[in-house]
Amino acid sequence: EAIDLDHLDNGGSVSAPMHGKVLDILVEPAATVRRGQRVAVIEAMKMEHTLVAPLDGIVSEILVSVGDQVADGARVMVIADHPNERTADERK
């Protein structure tokens, strides 16, 4: 099972790297995650692709369910930046 980094973008969206079927959602809404943590598994072209959190934060939305078919580039979930991890200067 390969960890697929192609789905990462500059924000907190986790997107499908290609058309496929959602095999597993590994986190719950409001869960705290770390950058690189496994958050979902998608099967595409008979291979499993593990999607990881693009940043430290909190799972703010899960947009798919296990068994759903997703298109290439479809958003699977959104990770919100973790406000408690920022310094006082960054919050200004």
N, C-alpha and C positions, 0 to 999 in steps of 0.2 A: 504494500500500500504506500504510494508516494504522497508526500506532502506537497500540495500544489500552491505555489506562491503567485501564480499568474492572476488570481482573482483579487489581489490587493490593489487598492487605489489610494489616492491621497487623503481620503476621508475615512470615515468609520464604516463604510459599506462593505459587506462581504458579498461577492458576486460569483455566480456559477462560471467556471472557466470554459464550459461548453455545454451544449444541450445534453440533458441527462435526467436521471431519476434521483430524488432525494432518498438516500438509504437510512440516514440517521441524523438527528439533531442532538448534539452532545451537551448543550447548555439550555438553561431555562431563562425566560425573561427576567430581567433585573439581576442576573448573575454577574459577578465581577470576573473579568477575564484579563489575561496578560497577553501582550503582543506575542504572536506565534502559537498561542494555545489552540488546540484542535476544537472547532466549534460545530462542524457538520461534515457529513460524508455524502458525496454524490457519485453515482455510477454513470459513466459515460464510455461508450465504445468498449464495453465489457471490462473496464478498469475502474477501480475505486479511486476517487480523488478526495483527499482530506483538505477541507477548507480551514484556514486559521484566522484568528483575530488579527486585524491590521494594526491594532494599538492597544495599550492598556486602557481599560474602561469598563463600562457596564452595558450589558445587552439591553438595548432600548426597544428593539422590535425584532420579532421573528416573522418573516413574511411568507414562509412556506411550511408545509407539513410533510412528514414522512410519507413517501409514496407519490408525492407531486412530481410532475414533469416540469423541468425548468429549461428556459431557452438560454443560449449562449449570452452571457453578460447580465442575466436576470439577477436582481438583488435577492439574496437569501436572508440576510439579516443586517441590522444596523447596530454598531457598537458606538455608544456615546463616550466621549472623552471623560475620564474619571476626574471630577472636579477636586476631590480631596488629594489627588496626586500632584496638583499644580502648586507652585510656590506663590507666595503673596504677590510678587511682582507680576506673575503671569495672569493673575485674576483681575488686575486693574484694568 
